[in-house]
């Protein structure tokens, strides 16, 4: 029987080599530790993320392959583009991170019982949001939150965590707005974590773990924060998202 590493209480403790992760269950690397900000940031930079259910110890994963997307390669079918052109929803960034993560934890998903977003995780990621690492995209219909997505921006990589939808297409609008924001911020890679048919439909593709680790080693050094809330909100609204993605023009220099 294969065993996994057990992390201690010190957030500065390093993680095992992701290459030692189990094949069954696929990607399980370690258990224990805590969700302190330092440990979480170190985990993502090493290609590792927490994923566990209420009542379980904290479990740390590094699956192989990893589902990733270059933000400019998000697949937008013609029908969805037509929907965007006439959609009156409002999109915002970092306006209500706690509401988005709580919705991700509570909105039922087809074929899934319960949630892996525990109260402990909600508290930990809200702390990361206050510290400037975690970000959310909110989609509202007449002021009511109907969809959203959240994750972490570290250097030039974004690590997606979860999204939800209370209306058809709402989570897809959130993801499309996120990709536009990532392009405008110079972020080059969006991590979708675990392979699924849904992510493939959106344009995500599997990347071998070793290649993924090499990529984020470059993109996450240095491990800096990214301010997504400063972006031009007009570029994130559904009608604007229907047009091809290209970086926003750089701001004009201040006059001498």
N, C-alpha and C positions, 0 to 999 in steps of 0.2 A: 504494500500500500504506500503510495507516494504521500509525502507530507509537504506542507507549505510553511513558509516562514511566519513567525508570530512577532508582530511589532510591539515594542514597548511603549511606555508613556512619553518618551522624549520626542517632541516633534522634529528635532534635528536628526533623528536616526534615519539613515538612508534606507532605500528600498532595495530588494533583491533585483538581480538582473532579470529584465522581462523575458529573456530567452529561457528562464527556468520555469515559466508559467506552465500549469498543467494542460494536458490535452483533453482531460475529462474530469471536471467540467472545463470546457475550452477557455483558456485565458486566466484562470484563477491563479493568483500569484502569492497573496499574503492575506493575513487576517490580523485584526486587533488594531492597536494604536488609537488615534483619535482623528477628529476632523478640524484640527487647528488650522488657521490660515496658512502657516508656513508649510505644514505637511501636505495640505491640498495642492498648493502651488508647486511644490517639489514633485508631487505625484504626476500632475499633468505634464510638466516639463519632461518627465521621464517616460511619458506614454502610458500612464497608469491612472485609473479612476476608481472611486468607490461605488459599489453597487450591492445592496443587501436589503433584506426585508426587516420589518419591525420584529424585535425579539431575537434577531441573529446578531452575532458579532460583526463588526465592520469587515467587509470583504473587499479586497483590492484586485483589480483585473487589468490585464493587458492582452486583449484578444489578437489572434492572427488568422486572417488578415484584418485590416482596419478599413472601415468605410470612410472615404474622404471625398471632398469636392473642392475644386477650384471655384471660387465664388462666381466667376464669369461664365462657368459652364453649367449653371443651373438650367434644367430642362423646363421650358415654358411652352406647353402645347398651345396651338392657335386658339382653341376654345377658351383656355384660361386667359390668354391675352385679351380676348374679346370681353371676358368677364371683368378684367381689370379696368378696361377703358371706361366702363360705365359704373364701376363700383363706387359707392359713396362712403365707404368706411374710412375711418381716420386711423392712421398709423403713427405711433410714437415710440421713442426709445428711452428706457430707464425712467419712465414716469411712475410706474408702480410695480417694481420688481417683486415685492412680497405677494401681490395679488396673482402674478403670473406663476410663480413657483407653487403657490397653494392650489391654483387651478390645475396645474400639471399633476399635482398629487391627488386630486379628488375627482377630476372628470373621468368617467368610465371609458375604457378603451375596449374595442371589439377583441374578443379572444384573450383578455387579460383579467385576472382576478386580483383585486387589491392594488397596491402601489408599492414601488421600491423607494419612493421619496418619503422618508420618515420625518418625524418632527425634528429629530436631531440634524438631519440633512438640511431641512428648511432653515433652521437657525444658523447653520454653518455657512450656507450659501448667501443668506441675507447679510451676514457679516462680511463675506467677500465682496458683496455688492457695495456695502458702505465703504469698503477699503478701495474701491475702484477697479476690482478685478472681474466681477460678475456683472452681466448685462442682460437686459430683457427687451424684447420687442412686443409692443401691445397693439392689438387690433380692436377698435371700438366701433360699434354700430349705434349711432345716436347716443353716444356717451357710455354705452354698456360694453364691458370687456367681453369679446366673443372669441378671441384667439390670441395666441402668443407663443413665444419661444424664449429660452434662456440658455446661457452658457458662459464660458470664461474666455476673455481675450488676453492672451499672453504673447507679447512681442508681435509677430506677424502671423500668428495662428489663432484660430477661434475653436474652442472645444465645446460643441453643442451638447446639451444635457437632455432636454425634453421640450416638447411642445404640446399644445392642446388646441381643441377647436370645439366651439359650441354652435357654429354655423358651417355649412358646406363651404370649403375653400378657405376658411379663416386661418388655419395653421399654414396653409400654402402661401397665403398673402404675407404672413409673418416671416416665413422663411425667405420669400422673395425680397422683402424689405431688408432682412438681415444681410442677405448677399449683396444688395446694393450698398448698405452701410459698410460692409467689409471692403468692398472695392474702393469706396471713397476714402477709407482709412488706411489703405495700403496693406490690408491683411490678405495673405495669399492662399491660405488653406483652411478649410472648414472640416473638422473631425465629426463624423457621425457615429463613431464607436463601432457598434455591432452590425454585421451584415443583415440586410432584410430586403425582400422584394420591393417594399415601399420606397426605401432609399434609392434603390436602383432606378425606379421610375422617375425619381427626381433628378437623376444625373450623377449620384454618388457612385463611386467605383471602389472595388477592393484593392488595397495596397498591402503588400507583404509587411509584416510587422517590422522587420529589420529596415526596410526602406522608409517606413513611416518614422521610425526612431531617428534615422539619419536626417530626415527632412525637418522634423521639429527641433532637432539639436541646432540646426542653423536658424530656423525661424524664431525660436524662443530664446535666443541669446542675442542681446541681454533680455532677461525676463522683465519687460516693461509693461506698464498699464497703457490702455488705449481709451481715450475719451470718445465714446460713440455718440453721446448726447449732444455734442456741439454741431453735428452734421446738419446740412440744409434740410429741414423737414419736408419741403416741397418735393424733393427728389425721392422721398420714401412713400408718397401717397399712391394709391392703386393706379390711377391713370398714368402717372409718371413711370411706374414700374413696368407698364406694358411696352415701353420702348426699349431698344437694346441697351444693355448695361455698358457704361463707360465711366471712367473716373470723373468726378466733379472737377472743374477747373480750379487750379490753385488760387488762393486769395491774392489779390493785388498787393504789392508791397506798400508799406506805409510811406506817405510822402516825406521827403527829407525835410 
